[in-house]
Amino acid sequence: MYKYRVSKNSGAGSWVVQRITGLALVVFMIGHYILMHYQPESGHTYEAVLARMQFSWYRIIDLSFLVLGMYHGLNGVWNIFRDYKMRPWARISVLSGIILFGLAFVAWGFVIIFSIPYLS
């Protein structure tokens, strides 16, 4: 059931990137929490979000949060699957499904963020 991996296929690079994205997500999460819950003027209405999104930095932060979160989460799911000895077709199928799911949701997020209009 469990398969020992030799060092070249150990996933060490994936492990390092997982930790880096986790740290970045903690920083983004703290910033998000402070902005949304300790700034009474920030608001949670459509108008407040629209006003915030007039600044490109908020869009960049949201897109970064989206990409880092999706990578971090789906890489974690893939690492769970990597722990088990799967047949090659199963490994390819699982990884393909994870990649397609991630790309679809990241694309959906990009469409939503870029569809918010800039007001003149």
HELIX and SHEET records of a PDB file:
HELIX    1   1 SER A    7  ASN A    9  5                                   3    
HELIX    2   2 ALA A   12  HIS A   37  1                                  26    
HELIX    3   3 TYR A   46  ARG A   52  1                                   7    
HELIX    4   4 SER A   56  ARG A   82  1                                  27    
HELIX    5   5 PRO A   88  SER A  115  1                                  28    
END                                                                             
